[in-house]
Amino acid sequence: MKSIRFRTRLLLSFWIVLLVALCLPAYYIHQTLENEILNEARADAYIQLDFVHWLLKESPPFHSNQALDQWCKNVGYHLKYRITVIASGGRVIADSDVKNQKIPLLDNHAGRKEVIGARKLGHASSIRYSITLKRKLIYAAKNINLPIAPSGVLRVAIPLSTVETRLSAFAHKFWGVLFLIFIITMLISFFLAKRLEAPIRKTIQAATAIGEGNYEAHIDIDAGTEFSQLSMCINDMADKIQQNIEMITGQKQELEAVLEGMAEGVMLLDKNGKIKATNQALTWIAKCVPSCIGHRPMEVFLNPEIQDACNKVLSGQEHLKQKVSINSETVYEVNLVRIPDGGAVVVFHDISELIRLEKVRQDFIANVSHELRTPLTSIKGYAETLLDEKFRSSDKAASFVNTIVKNADQMTNIVNDLLELTKLQQKQQKPDQLFPVNATTCFNSAMETCMPMLKEKNIRIVNQLNDSIIVNAEENSLIQVFRNLLDNAIQHSLPETKITVFAQTKKDDVVFGLQDEGTGIPLHHQKRIFERFYRVDKERSRASGGTGLGLAICRNAARKMGGKIWVKSPPDNQSKGSVFYFSLNKPTDSAS
Amino acid sequence: MERHFIKELDALKMTLLNMAALTRRALEKATHAYLNRDEKEAQTVIDGDKEINDLELQVDNISLKLLALEQPMARDLRFIIGTTKISKELERIADQAVNIAQRSLFLCQHPPLHHIPSMERLMTIADNMLDAAISSFINEDFQQAIKVRQMDDMADKYTLEVLQTLVEYMVKSTPVAEKRLLNTNRSIQTIIISRCLERIGDLATNIGEHVAFIVKAINIKHQKIDFE
């Protein structure tokens, strides 16, 4: 039923209504008409019967059945209907339409309906099909009392054809009219349905378009109040949906932008503890899987603590804050918040840098006090010894004073270096305070100050620098950088080795390198050696007399001059030693 | 019934991953303890081994139960068998990490040897191999599983380098008898550490092979197959 089109359905219902509306009255009319016609015919038959009876009574008495029969035939011939006289037993004794010889062969008529009726009531009628005449007839019968047929029955049979003709004519007309009305209503309903269907079709199209996301689709129909109301509703709805969608999309985009812009990694867990969504920052944290979505936190981070925290929050805890180290270097502060209808939001805040800085600060304080205390202790010890007058006069006193001076110098060095470092850190050198400087000259003057140490360890310097390498720098700082690096290299080199100095000119800058063949620096120390007072091997370096600030000063000086400093140990294609690189900008054309 | 089975399989995977995470951390801590001469950290590795052993038992229990009660087929069967095997390898890796930590504990109590770059490289490669093996298990990545085996050659090379460096050092070592003993002792302990790392590389390779078995149902053990 559902598959039938609206138009067909409308048409069908029209027809059914019509059929019911037309057929019921038509049937009633037909019935009434038929009854009336029949009653009329019946009344007519009685009149004819009375007339024949009167004729029979007026005619001279019959002496034989033949005479009666002949009379019947004569009268029947003139009146054009059948006249039958039935004796009291039911035997036919005269009949206008049956030959004389055949009368005795006729059935006994006592059982006929009109005969029974006539005997009972005096007269009766009946309509039935006569087998004898092979047509429908109306029979009317009444009791007669003739000498020849005492207490017999006179019957007339009038053909019903006229009645039937009239009825069938009526039926023909009726069906014709009905058919015409059918055609007309069909046409009317067809057009009506079509007119009704057009706005519906338009509404459907618009609604489909809206459903598919085309909110510009509007219905423009004018077909009655109901439809215009409907179309107005749909148009309004489309507008509102569009507004809402725009608002939601806007909000979503804002949210996404916020999420993507966050440095913190964010992930959303569903009820089952699987990751539903993440932002960009999280994918940098997660390294185990190419895509986090659909995995469990354990698979992504391979960290039992994170998984435990997630499980806790998913199983009911409202929120949770936890410090988690993914590896030895990175530490995250993980915040977990439960979403009311299951699931959780997990935010990863990288605090490794904070922790690192905190450690650097702590180490710095510990180291600086240690570095200052060591010479101070010996100064104090020797000075206290010298307080003893007996000892003061001995010949050892001079060497004691020397040691005190040496340690005081060391302290002065440290304090000077610290001041220098602070100065370097405090202000960022502006580019216009840098001047083109010949780096080779700077290196040479740095090398001169280191000459005694070089001679002592018998270390050879391989100078691969060109005569003139012009960089943008501050002369004193550059000399300091070279001196400190050279100093370091000499300290960590074994005797009778060489130190190579080279420079690579790049597009915008020059990279200098100092390569030694010393012990090298373990990988995990390499990141920290530029920190103040950081020492790879605490026992050995202090004995060598450095302040522990050389590389820190180098880094700050390089930064101040707009450059960078880094280390590679062991150098490429080497098994030992290390190479320190630093870069400086080339002077711009106008400056040179 | 089916849902229950999937849940149990998931629990098995999570237990194994837990074990993998702890093993990875143990190795990282052990190497860190060696490099930074951190006795405390070395001790945590030794103490943490029990938890990994317990997890291995747990993996065994779950897989045995699954095998007995569910009659798993095809991939599920391979997954269960593979997981049991991987847990065994992980447990051995953790044992090697404990070994490294114990050697480091000894080394921490004595003056440091000179810096050996090959050792650092060996540590990095052993770490990377274990990472790659675990990652291939998580992602069910056949190619990555195979790659672990290719990294093993590098691990062997660096182990040999460490050995050569230290043998050389021992030979050239000072003639003073007392110091020579100390030098030899420290060198041998360091060689053992390199040996442990090399073993870890081998075990990670095995994990890769088990993953290949789970994913593609082929046994690549003891065979030279070129899949590239």
Interface residues (C-beta under 8 A of the other chain):
Chain A: C288 V289 P290 H295 R296 M298 E299 L302 N303 P304 Q307 N327 S328 T519 G520 I521 P522 L523 H524 D537 E539 S569 P570 S575 K576
Chain B: M14 L17 N18 A20 A21 L22 R24 E28 K29 H32 L35 N36 P111 P112 H114 H115 P117 S118 E120 T124 I134 S135 I138 N139 E161
